[in-house]
Amino acid sequence: MRSLPIKWEAICDVVEEPGERLNYIFDFSFYHSRYHALKSDQIHILTGPKAKMYLGFSPYRNPEPKAIKDPSYVTERKPLGDETLYYLDKIKELAKEHNCTLVFCFTPYVSHYKKKQPVYNSVEDYAKENGIPFLNMNYHLDEMGFDGETDLSKGGHVSYSGAKKVGKCLAEFLKENCDLEDHRGDDAYAVYEESCRQLKEWEQTAEGNDAPEEDESEFE
């Protein structure tokens, strides 16, 4: 139970309702009783055609407006714990061992900036000290055209419009900072091109004037 305080902080970050948070501490009964509420289409999305189409992505169409801002005004640092540094070092060495470029990235987040940003600043310091490309998208909200009114959805996830902006920002960053090989037209990566094609078809249907509202419960 040494990591319980860390787990509790993580739970508070992602679970908005205080009354639900304890369920995630002793979570065996919480997760293993959910089968009562599962629907066949929620299982099908893990095994059917959409599993290949989405590749783990959840396209939330309904925004939930939230206030989001550039947190660069918070300059304080909070030291990273020994356990955190231990695992960051292990990740760094593993990437080096496998000749992989390690990248640290924060996608747009809504947070208690005064409380959390000092930790994120220390992560950024670690990245710079170790030559790791670092991207905090909250520093680039205006450049991205990211709007908390339309680009965020439930649980702090990005909406579909926000996901497109995040994807574009990340792609440009990786292109600039990493020596990436272009695999377009490579049969070994055909699943990604097919996923892109299907997602574009879905977008045209879902965003058409006569398109029915998609049931987002299937993505939960």
N, C-alpha and C positions, 0 to 999 in steps of 0.2 A: 504493500500500500504506500511505498515511498513516493510514488508519483501522483498520489491522490490530489494534492494542491494544484499540480499542473493540469491534471485531467479536469478538475473543477473549473479552472480558468477557461479551458478550451470549451467546456460545456456552456459556460455563461456567455461566451462569445457567439455561439451559434444557435443556442436555444433561447428564443426571445421571451417565452412565458416562464416566469420564475417558478410557478407551480409545477412545471413539467421537468425541471432540471434534475430533481432527485432520482427520477426514473432512469437517468443515464449513468448514475453512479453505480448502483447495483443493477446492472442492466440485463442480466440473463433472462429474467421473467418478462422484461419489457420487450426484448427483441424476439424471444422464442414463443411469445403468445400472440404475435401479430398475425399468425396464419389464420386466425379467426376472421380477420378483416380483409384478407387478400382476395382479389378478384382474378378471374381467369386471364383478363387482358393485361393485368399487371405482371403475371408470370410470363405471358406470351411475349411481352416486350423484351424479356431477357433471352428468349430463344428464337423468336420469330424474325421476320424480315426487318423490323425496325431496330433489332439489336445490332445488325450490321449497318443499318443506315445511320444511326445516331452515334455509335461507337462510344457510348457512355455519356453523351451530351444530352441535357434536358432543355428543350427549347421552350422556355416560359414566355408566353405571349402577353400575359396580364401584368402590367407594372404595378409595383407598390411604392409610391413616392417616399423617398427618404432624403434627409439632409446629408450631403456628402461634401467634403471640402479637402483642399490641399493642406496636409498637416505639417508642412515644412516650418511653420512658425514654432513648433515644439522642438527645441534644440537639446533638451536634456537627454542624458543617457542613463539607462539602468543596466548594470552589468549582467551578462548572461551567466546562468548557473553552470557549475562544473559539469553536471550531467548533460546539459545542452551543448556545451563546448565539446565534450567528449564525442557526442554523436555527430556534431558538425564536422569535427576532424575526421571521423571515420567515413562519413559520406564523401568528404574531399579526397581522402586517400583512395577510396574505392573507385571514384571517378577517374583519378589519375592512373590507377592500376589498369583500368579498362580503356584508357585513352579516350575518355568522354569529356566534353566541355561541360562544366557545371555552371548553371545559371540560377541565380536567386531572383524570384519574381513575386511581387505583391500585386494581385489584381485589385480593382477598386473595392474599397471596404468602408463600411460605416462603423465607427468605433468610438469608445471613450478616449479621444485622442490624447488628452493629458495623461491618462493612465497607461495606455498601450504604446503610444508612439515612442517613448524612451527605449522600450525593448526593441522595437523595429529599427530605431536608429542604431542600436548596438549591433543588430544583425547586418545592417548596411556597412558599419565600420569593419566588421569581420570580413565581409565580402571584399571590401577594398584592400584590406591588409593582406588578403590571400589571392588577390588578382582574379576574383570571381566576378563576372559581369552581373550587375545588379540593376533591377528595374522595379521601381515603385510607381505603379500607374496613377496613384493618387497625386503624384507630383505633375502629372501630365493630363489632367482632366480637361482643361481647355483645349489643348492640342488635339485630344481625342474626340472632342465634341461630346463628352460624356455628361449626361444630365440625370441627376438623381430623381427627377420627376418621372422620367420615362424609361431609364436604363437599368433600374433596379427592380427586383421582384421579391417574392416572399423569402424569409429566412436569410436575407442579405445576399441571395444569389442575384446574378445579373439577369435581366430580361433578354428576350431574343435580340432586340436592337442593341442592348448593351454587350451581348456576347459577340456580335459582329465587330463592334468597336474594340473590344478586348483582343479578339483574334487578330485584327489588323495591326494593332499596336505591338502585340507580341511577335507577329511575323516580321514586322519591320525591324524590331530590336534584334531578333535572332539573325536576320539577314545581315545586319550591320556588325554584329559581334561574334558570330560563329561561322566557321567555314562549312557550310551546309551543301551537300550534294543535291542537285535537282533530280528528283525521282519521278517526275511526271513522264508518263509513257512507259515506266518500268513495270513489267508484269508482276513483280514481287510486291508492288505497292498499289495494285489495281483496286483493292478494296477501298482505298481512300478516294480515288477518283470517282468510283461508283457511289460512295457515300455522299460526296460533294454534289453529284448529279441529282441524287434522290432528294437531298436536302433543299436544293434549289427548286425542284418540282414542288416539294411540300410548301416552301415559302410562297410560291406563286399562288398555290391553292389557298393556303391559310390566310394570306393577306389580301385575297381578292374580296371585292365588295359583297359577294354572295356566299363567302366561305363560312361554314358553321364554326362556332367557337370550339376549339379543341379542348378535350377534357384533360386538364393538366394532372389529374390524380394519377394517370397512368405513368407519370414520370417520377412520382414520389418514391 
